[in-house]
Amino acid sequence: MLLPRIFDANLFDDFMSGFSFPDISKELYGSHASHVMKTDVKETDNGYEVFIDLPGFKKDEVTAKLENGYLTIEAAKGLDRDEQEQDTGKYIRRERYAGVMSRSFYVGDIQQSDIHAKFEDGILKLTMPKEQPKQLEAQKLIAIEG
C-alpha cells in the first residue's frame, strides 16, 4: 500500500512512531537539513554576489572560510542547556535541533581579502570578484638541429 508523502516525510510518521521524541543529537532540522541552506548566486560585471538563507541563526553561529579555492559556509546551532535544566515542564514535541550544516563552493584562485561578507535578517551576503584568467606564456620555440 502506498502512503502519501509530504515534504519527503511520511504523512503518518507522528502517529506511527509511538510518540517518540527526537534526540538532541539529531541532525539540524531533521531530514530536511539538506534543503535549508538555500543559495542564490548572481553574476555582476565585476564579480559574483551569493545570498544564503540562514533563518534562525545569529551572526556568531555562522562562519565562512576560504581554503584551496573552495569557499565553505558553516552554520552551527546548539540548544541552550540551561533552558532545559530550569524548565520544569515536559515537552510534548521538539522540532528545534542542535547540529551543524555546511556548504562549499569552488570560487577559484581568489584571495580571502577580496571576499566581503554581511549577515543581516537571516541572510548571508557574500561579494567576491571573478577569478582573473591566467596569462598564457608566449610560445617559446625550441631550435631544432639538423
C-alpha positions as CSV (number, residue, x, y, z in Angstrom):
1,M,0.0,0.0,0.0
2,L,1.3,3.4,-0.9
3,L,1.2,6.1,1.7
4,P,1.0,9.8,0.9
5,R,4.3,11.7,1.3
6,I,4.6,15.3,2.2
7,F,7.9,17.1,2.1
8,D,9.8,13.8,1.8
9,A,8.3,12.5,5.1
10,N,5.5,10.0,5.6
11,L,2.3,11.7,6.5
12,F,1.6,9.3,9.3
13,D,5.1,9.4,10.9
14,D,3.8,11.2,14.0
15,F,1.1,8.7,14.6
16,M,3.1,5.6,13.9
17,S,6.2,6.5,15.8
18,G,4.7,5.8,19.3
19,F,5.1,9.4,20.2
20,S,8.8,9.1,20.4
21,F,10.7,12.4,20.6
22,P,13.8,13.4,18.6
23,D,17.2,13.2,20.3
24,I,19.1,16.4,21.0
25,S,21.9,15.0,18.8
26,K,19.6,14.6,15.8
27,E,20.8,16.4,12.6
28,L,19.9,20.1,12.4
29,Y,16.4,20.4,11.0
30,G,16.0,16.7,10.8
31,S,15.8,15.0,7.4
32,H,15.3,18.4,5.7
33,A,18.7,19.8,6.6
34,S,19.9,19.5,3.0
35,H,17.1,21.8,1.8
36,V,17.6,24.5,4.4
37,M,20.8,26.4,3.2
38,K,19.1,27.8,0.1
39,T,21.5,29.8,-2.0
40,D,21.2,32.3,-4.9
41,V,24.3,33.3,-7.0
42,K,24.1,36.4,-9.1
43,E,26.8,37.4,-11.6
44,T,27.6,41.1,-11.9
45,D,30.0,42.9,-14.2
46,N,32.9,42.7,-11.7
47,G,32.2,39.5,-9.8
48,Y,29.5,37.5,-8.0
49,E,27.1,38.0,-5.2
50,V,26.0,35.0,-3.2
51,F,22.9,35.1,-1.0
52,I,22.5,32.2,1.5
53,D,19.3,31.9,3.7
54,L,20.1,31.0,7.3
55,P,16.9,31.7,9.2
56,G,17.1,31.5,13.0
57,F,20.9,31.8,13.1
58,K,22.9,34.6,14.7
59,K,26.0,36.1,13.2
60,D,28.3,34.4,15.7
61,E,26.9,30.9,14.7
62,V,27.9,31.4,11.0
63,T,31.5,31.0,9.7
64,A,32.9,31.4,6.2
65,K,36.4,30.2,5.2
66,L,38.4,30.0,2.0
67,E,40.7,27.1,1.5
68,N,42.3,25.6,-1.7
69,G,39.9,27.6,-3.9
70,Y,36.8,26.4,-2.0
71,L,34.6,28.8,0.0
72,T,32.9,26.9,2.8
73,I,30.0,28.3,4.7
74,E,29.2,26.6,8.0
75,A,26.3,27.2,10.4
76,A,26.2,25.6,13.9
77,K,23.3,25.7,16.3
78,G,23.1,24.3,19.8
79,L,20.2,24.1,22.2
80,D,20.6,26.1,25.4
81,R,21.3,23.5,28.1
82,D,20.5,26.0,30.9
83,E,17.0,26.5,29.5
84,Q,16.4,22.7,29.7
85,E,17.5,22.4,33.3
86,Q,15.4,25.4,34.5
87,D,12.3,24.3,32.7
88,T,10.1,22.1,34.9
89,G,7.5,21.3,32.2
90,K,7.6,18.3,29.9
91,Y,7.9,18.7,26.2
92,I,5.2,17.1,24.0
93,R,7.1,17.8,20.8
94,R,10.5,19.2,20.0
95,E,11.4,20.4,16.5
96,R,14.4,22.5,17.2
97,Y,17.6,20.6,16.9
98,A,21.3,21.1,17.6
99,G,23.8,20.4,14.8
100,V,26.0,21.7,12.1
101,M,25.4,22.2,8.4
102,S,27.8,23.4,5.7
103,R,28.0,24.1,2.0
104,S,31.0,24.6,-0.2
105,F,31.5,26.4,-3.5
106,Y,34.5,26.4,-5.8
107,V,35.5,30.0,-6.3
108,G,38.9,29.6,-7.9
109,D,42.2,31.4,-7.1
110,I,41.0,34.5,-5.3
111,Q,42.3,36.0,-2.1
112,Q,40.4,35.9,1.3
113,S,40.7,39.7,1.5
114,D,38.7,40.0,-1.8
115,I,35.6,38.3,-0.3
116,H,33.2,40.6,1.6
117,A,30.5,39.1,3.9
118,K,27.5,40.7,5.5
119,F,24.9,39.0,7.7
120,E,21.5,40.7,8.0
121,D,18.0,39.4,8.7
122,G,19.0,35.8,8.4
123,I,20.6,36.2,5.0
124,L,24.4,36.0,4.5
125,K,25.5,38.1,1.5
126,L,29.0,37.4,0.1
127,T,30.5,39.6,-2.6
128,M,33.6,38.4,-4.5
129,P,35.5,39.2,-7.7
130,K,35.6,37.0,-10.7
131,E,38.7,34.9,-11.0
132,Q,41.1,36.5,-13.4
133,P,42.1,34.4,-16.3
134,K,45.7,33.3,-16.1
135,Q,48.0,34.9,-18.6
136,L,49.4,32.3,-21.1
137,E,53.1,32.5,-21.6
138,A,54.2,33.5,-25.1
139,Q,55.2,30.4,-27.0
140,K,58.9,29.8,-26.9
141,L,60.2,27.9,-29.9
142,I,62.9,25.4,-29.4
143,A,65.6,25.3,-32.1
144,I,65.7,22.0,-34.0
145,E,69.0,21.0,-35.3
146,G,69.6,19.0,-38.4
